[in-house]
Amino acid sequence: TISYDFSNLNKKILLLDLDETLIHSDFNEEFEPNEYDQILTFESEGEEYKVGIFIRNGTFDFLKEISKKFCIGIFTASCKEYADAVLDILDPKREYIQFTLYRNSCLNVNGINIKDLRILKGLSLQNVVIVDNNLCSFANQLENGILVSSFYNQKNDCDLFQVMNYLINFIYDSND
């Protein structure tokens, strides 16, 4: 369930995916520890994990700037413990990200996690946008989605700057 109060919201909601959208986690340990942007530690189901992550170019500036115009939420198909550890790196003071939806908020259809935006009860979907690298993730509301290329560790990636320009110039002032 969502603990965020949308009743006095005067901004559109922007939902962001984590994995391969804002960050890439190297669970397969394909890189050396000194190559990662950060190493996060989290515990899930009684087991401790250490995972190296790469942060997409522009993520911090994107969150700071876009939060001035949108209410930012994270909608991830990941477990809570892992996602919260990532958010502790991306937004440690929770200045920009207002709420988080985890795997348990997804619909699982034949092993595919779908992020059905109707989970945001009482909100008009004309004021909700989701940015994700997986088209299936927002398959139930394609008109609300912005598909971004998958991020793994491309140092020259500039997709978030393009998404930010699109959101500010075309979505922010639109009626739907």
N, C-alpha and C positions, 0 to 999 in steps of 0.2 A: 504494500500500500504506500501511497505517496503522503509524506508528512508536510508537503509544501502547501501553503494557503494561496490559492489562485484567485480568491474573491475580489481583491483590489488590484489585480494585475492590469497595468496599462501598457504592457509591452507584449509583443509577439513572443512565442516560446520557440527557442531553438534547441533541438535535441541533437546531441553529438554522440557518435559512436566512439569507442576507445581504440580497440585493436585494429591496426592497419588503417585507421583514420587519423587519430592524434598521435598514437605511439605504435611501436612494434616491440613485442616481447620475444626474446630469444630463448624459448623454453628448451630448444634443442642444443643449446650451448655451442652454436656454430662459430662464435666470435670469441676473441680473447677478452678477459675482464676489463682491460684498459681501453677497449674500443667502445664500450657502452657509454651512453650519456648518463645513466644512473643504474644502480643495482638496487632493486627493491626486495624487501623481505616481507613475507606474509605467512600466516598460518591458516590452513584450511583442513578441516576434518582431522585435526590432531597432528597434522604433518607440517613442518616448516619448509618453506620454499625460498630460494634466492634466485632471482631472475634478472638478467640484464635487459635493459630497455633502451630503445632509441626513440627520441622525441622528434616528431615531425617539425621541420623548419618552420618557424613562425608561430608555433603553438602558443607560447606565452603572450606574444603581442596580439594574436588573434583573440584569445580569451579576454584580455584586458579591453581591447577596443570594442569587440562585439557585445560585451556585457553592458556597455553604455546604452545600447539600443534594443537588446533582446534579453529576455529571461532565459538563462542557459541551464539546461538540464543534461545529464548524461544518460543515455539509454544504451546499455551494454548487455551482451549475451554472456558476459563473464560472471563468475561468482562474486559475492559481496566483498569478501576478504581481499581478493586480488584487486578488484576495481577500487576499493577504498585506499589500498596501498599506492596505486597509480595516482589517484587524486591527491594524496598527501604530497606527491611530487609536483603535480601540475598546478594545484591550487591549495597550498598548505593552509592558508587562512580562510579558505572558502569565501573569498571575496568575489569570485566571478561565477562559480557554479552553484546554483541554488538548490538543486535536488538531483537525486540519482535513482534510476530504475535499473534493476539487475536482471539476471537470467530468469529469476522466478516471475518476472513481469512479462516475459516473452511467451508467445504461443509456440509450442513445439509441434510442427507438422512434418511427419516422416523424417525426423531428425534435423529439421531445419528450424532455427529460431527466428520467428517473425515478430517484429516489434510493431504490434498493432496499436496505433495511436489512440484508439478509442479507450485505452486504459486511463487516459486523462479525462476522467468523468467530469461532466459539466462544462467542458471547454469546447468552443467552436473550433473545429479542425481548420477553419480558414485562417486561424492565427497560430498554427503550429507548422514548423518546418523541421525536417530531420536530415542530417548530413551523415552519410554512411558510405562505406566502400563496397557494400554488398547489396545489390538490387533486391534480393530476396528478403532482406531485413525489413524493407518498407513496402513489400509487395501488396499489402492490403490497402495502402494509401499512396500509390505511385505519384499522384499529383502533389503530395506534400514533401517529396523527397528530392534531395540533391545528391547525385551520385558523384563520389570523389574517387580518384584512382587510389589503389591500394598502396600503402606506405610500408616499406620494409626497412630501408636504411639509405635512401637516396639523399645524399647531402645537398644536391642542387634542387630539390623539390620546392616548388612554389605554389602548389595547389591551394593551400589555405589562404594565401593572399588573393587568389582569384575568387575563391568562395566568399571571402570577406567583402570584396568589391561587389560581387553579385548580390549578396545579402543587403548591403547598405544601399546600393543604387537601384535595385529592382524589387526587393522583397519588403524592406523596412516600411516604405510608404504605401505599399499596395493594400487593397481592400481584401484580397484573398490570395 
